[in-house]
Amino acid sequence: MKYCSKCRANKADVEFNKTKNNNRGLTSWCKSCIKSYDMSKNYAPIYVGTKICQTCKVEIPATEFYVNKRCKDGLEQRCKACSKLRKENNNYRRKYGITLKDYELMAKNQNNTCAICNRSHPGTRIKRFHVDHNHITGIVRGLLCENCNRALGQFQDNPVFLKAAIIYLEGNNDNNN
């Protein structure tokens, strides 16, 4: 016999689920209490119809909004695309002190290429160029592809190390003219 802490009744061990979370190896609630609890949960309803996004002012399907139980209709005010842009903008502002528009202007000024190698593809893991900045002053220097950003990081943004690497490469290049 085991005591169910939900319905406060003594029941046979077979009326409890097995678990590894306690000494006895049985859940603290009986199977019927667990089932009634699961049935009583308010699962998010499936939204149909359309809604107007507060940011882009476009009427789009309700499935394009995140669920938010605190809102009257149960959906966020912004569509998923606008929410993503807002989050990205806040990240740039918090990390580098620039806005998403500043980032896009920098990319345009660099012809949407890396500031070092002029590669037009930012890298394999990411879809945007990295914001290169001075780690001491926080001043943004430009946009770099993944490889160039990693290379600067490996050289600890130290010009002395980079110059030594250039001298090393020039001295050991088999294709010297």
Stockholm file with secondary structure:
# STOCKHOLM 1.0

chainA/1-177         MKYCSKCRANKADVEFNKTKNNNRGLTSWCKSCIKSYDMSKNYAPIYVGTKICQTCKVEIPATEFYVNKRCKDGLEQRCKACSKLRKENNNYRRKYGITLKDYELMAKNQNNTCAICNRSHPGTRIKRFHVDHNHITGIVRGLLCENCNRALGQFQDNPVFLKAAIIYLEGNNDNNN
#=GR chainA/1-177 SS CEEETTTTEEECGGGEEECSSSSSSEEEEEHHHHHHHHHHSCCCCCCCSEEECTTTCCEEEGGGEEECTTSTTSEEEEEHHHHHHHHHHHHHHHHHSCCHHHHHHHHHHTTTSCTTTCCSSCCSSCSSCEEEECTTTCCEEEEECHHHHHHHHHTTTCHHHHHHHHHHHHHTCTTCC
#=GC SS_cons         CEEETTTTEEECGGGEEECSSSSSSEEEEEHHHHHHHHHHSCCCCCCCSEEECTTTCCEEEGGGEEECTTSTTSEEEEEHHHHHHHHHHHHHHHHHSCCHHHHHHHHHHTTTSCTTTCCSSCCSSCSSCEEEECTTTCCEEEEECHHHHHHHHHTTTCHHHHHHHHHHHHHTCTTCC
//
